[in-house]
Amino acid sequence: MDVPELLEAASLLVPEKIATENDITVNDVWEYLAHDEWEVALSLLEELGDVHRLPLGLWEALATAAEQMRLEKSAAWCHWRSYETRHGIIRADLTLRPAAEARRRTPISGAGVLRPMWNIGHRTATGEPALDIARLWVELTPLLEPGGRATVRLAPLDPSQWQHLRPGQVITMHEDRSVAATAVVLEVQQPPAISTATPGSSGRP
C-alpha cells in the first residue's frame, strides 16, 4: 500500500465517536486526506490513538506510512505503540541523577533508543539484584538532561518479568552497577486482546 491507502485504511479502524481534547475526530482526518495533507492526517491519527485504545493494525499501518514519508520520529512512536498494544503500557516518573553524582554527563535521547537496565525487585540465587532490560521513551521532550525529571514509558525486553509492577512502586535505572535514575511507577496497563482488524478490513474496535 502507498501512503494515502495506508492512512485511509487506518482511519477505518477509528470509531467516529472518539475525540481528542481539541475535539478532533476521524472526520477531521478524512478532510485532510481529501486534500492530500498526509502528514497532518498521520499526526491526528496518532493523537486519536492516545485517547482511545485502537487496534494493532492501525499502529502498524501508521508506522509504515511514516516510514514511507521518512518521518523517523513518527515511525518510531508508532512502532512503540504497536509494542504497547501487544505487551501493555508502563509509565513512570523518572528523575536522573545529576552529572556530578553519576556516570552519565550527557542528555539521554527521548525517542526509545536507550536500553538501560532496571532494578524492579528481582534477585539472583545469591541475593544480589538481578537487573532487567527495558527501552526508555521520554514523553514530551527529545532529550532529558542529567538531573532532569520527566514522565517516561518503558518497553521491557521480557514483558513477563514486569507483570508484578504496581503504581507507586519505586524502581531504579542503571547504565552500569550504579544507580543512574530513580523512577516511581505511575501506570501499568495489561495488554488488551489484540484485535484481528487489519488495514483494508471493515472491522472496528
Secondary structure, DSSP 8 states (H G I E B T S, - for coil): --HHHHHHHHHTTS-TT---TT---HHHHHHHHHTT-HHHHHHHHHHHHHHS---HHHHHHHHHHHHHTT-HHHHHHHHHHHHHHHH-EEEEEEEE--GGGSS--S-EESBS----EEESS-B-TTS-B--EEEEEEETT-SEE-TT-EEEEEEEESSGGGGTT--TT-EEEEESSSSEEEEEEEEEEE---------TTS----
